[in-house]
Amino acid sequence: MGVLPGESQTAIALVRSRKEGRPILRHCSVHSVTDGSASNALVSLTRDRALTRAPVSGVVLTEDYQLVQVEAPEVQPAEMRAAVRWRLRDALNFDIEDAVFDVFEIPDPPRRTHNRMMFAVAARNAAVQRVSASIAPYVRGFDVIDIPEMCQRNLSALLPQDKKGVALLTLTDAFAQLVLTREGVLYLTRRIEIARAYDASGFSDLPSAGLDVGSLALELQRSLDYYESHYDQTPVNQLVIAPGDDRAARLAESLRKETSLQISLFDVAELFEIAPGISPELDWQCLMALGAALRSDRAKA
């Protein structure tokens, strides 16, 4: 199970993995916090005896953490978090005393000329406590708090294009989150700030609605070029845009005119076997909850 708690809404996704075949999507919806339906949904979903101890991953909101690429300190593994905490003391936009830290590695380039790099995550302690308070009282298997980039990595790793390398671009109203994976390994992640891609009607032409497609195409190409040159990998020419809605389709059409990328839309029905009676919601919140539900590494964050 993956859960992304918000102030007024909570997204919940439930996935059953299988050794062969597509994972089964059993639930993917947004529930209101104010009327208690979010907590009721958590209790109801885990009432099934088979799900009593199902692993549950929570997700922090994008405004509640920072992800920074840093040089890996030359220290023992047990001292890594403390060393990274010291290095990030001037990089955070919130009080370092109010931060919870974790680190994860990224692949080394084949011709490394500098110190090994890694990602460091600093989350507001209050946000971590809020996620825990929203989930722990209602489920038994809660053991991980994740960040959206890693949730998106899990989604990208499901794509058939991931075998040779794929870029997954996930849209919100305020930004586009890019991850680049190959064989399930996260090589690059980048958040690209964008203007609103459509007006309230949802039918505006993309360029006239404030989205600079040319600038977005340039940012995408720079990221792909960095991956190719820094990691000495074959070029990635596959871009998948999520969610696969009308906005994504319009953006895909515009990007095809600006780039030579092979662009497709994220299709949940191709990646998952959808349980009967399920009509999954696929906005940003639900996609992140879905990615959290796909987590296979249960090491505590």
ABEGO torsion letter per residue (X at the ends): XBBBBBAABBBBBBBBBBABEBBBBABBBBBBAAAGAAAAAAAAAAABAAAAABBBBBBBBAAABBBBBBBBBBBBAAAAAAAAAAAAAAABABBAAABBBBBBBBBBBABBABBBBBBBBBBBAAAAAAAAAAAAAABAABABBBBAAAAAAAAAAABAAAAAEBBBBBBBAABBBBBBBBGGBBABBBBBBBBBABBAAGABBAAAAGBBAAAAAAAAAAAAAAAAAAAGBBBBABBBBOBBBAAAAAAAAAAAAABABBBBBBBAAAABBBBBGBBBBABAAAAAAAAAAABABABBX
